[in-house]
Amino acid sequence: MAERRTIRTDYLARVEGEGAMSVRLRDGVVEDVELRIFEPPRFFEALLRGRSFLESPDITARICGICPVAYQMSAVQAMEDLCGVAVPEPIRRLRRILYCGEWIESHALHVYMLHAPDFLGYEGAVELARDDSAAVERGLALKRTGNEVMRLIGGREIHPVNVRVGGFYRAPTRRELRTLIEPLERAREQALETVRWTAGFEFPEREVECDLVALSEPGDYAIERGRIRSSGGLDIRAGEYDEHFVEEHVERSNALHSRLQDGGTYLCGPLARFTLNGDRLSPLALEAAREAGVEPPCRDAFRSIVVRSVELVYACDEALRLIEAYEEPDAPAVEVEPVAGTGYGVTEAPRGLLYHRYRVDADGTILDAKIVPPTSQNQLAIEDDLRGVVGRYADLADEELRVLCEQTIRNYDPCISCATHFLTLEVERT
């Protein structure tokens, strides 16, 4: 008689949002894996309709408390694309520094508070702090520095209020910006230590097989601009996104699933960025990666924590470089007059590609909006990875398999609703 085994995890405190996962096995073979997102829809795309195009950065920032800058930057980029406006270089650089601040605080949060406990055998960061308070304090210090950058440039660290279409409401003075140099230099050393620390973890063997997709920009490790490239040869501008990527609704999830137009699964985020653009990291970040034993291409999902740590080094390094070269703009923003049509914006949120599309009328009223966050793009890749992990480690006891499945999900730092809630895990064995 076949034996049925079910595993449930009713509370997972180290992902953002409400979701569930079920795994079914028959005779040790994986029959089905589903990642279900039951976070209630929040209808931001509908909320944008009827609002002024100038309101887009303030409204979209509220989508996420961890990566609001990403939403703002994709929104303003789309509106400026539509209106044919190119912001002056000092404003673009200031935006990049702000984005670096978000990468620092988000990556530090993920590495230290959400993911590292998996590798070290702890329930969470609180338990880790009891044995290694220095590590957790280092993570908190890194996050504080990222928040400082966001607060100085964005006006506050959560849902910044200084970003506008065309630039900023106020540009910091060179003197103000240079107050960030000392904390960023400390953060850079802490980031280097983070790379060394995570490189010492033990990693299960697992490589991602799907296409990797990221922005690419000559001479830069792409963050706030670039063309969309893939490991499969794709090379397109933001306005061509809808011709190559499709979203579909599946019954088990309130979040849309994304695929390539040909039906293929793809992954965006740190592994994709590092694989496609790793040669454009700063020399210090590249050296840290080599010493940690990761070099592009890197498809090891479990070593994504090391790659995020390398990006921490880069974000600190890049912010310092830009601050040293900063020249105050003649004006904090350029005026942007509305134009009827469709605008496109895409940037690299900490978790990966973030695409915005807006249709606007001649008065500047938003008629339609489409926002594709990285986690919805990564859902199918996460399911595929879970299928591979469960198949490879099906002989583990239920509790060990449950822990490994949760760790696999956290490899991708999924942001389901930007708030910590529940994940239910079911494993059914027949």
PyMOL commands that set and color helices and strands:
alter all, ss='L'
color gray80, all
select helices_A, chain A and resi 44-48+53-61+68-83+89-120+125-131+133-154+174-178+181-199+238-244+270-280+283-292+301-324+374-392+398-410
alter helices_A, ss='H'
color red, helices_A
select strands_A, chain A and resi 16-26+29-37+163-164+167-168+211-216+227-230+235-236+245-248+257-260+266-267+341-349+352-360+366-372+415-429
alter strands_A, ss='S'
color yellow, strands_A
deselect
rebuild
show_as cartoon
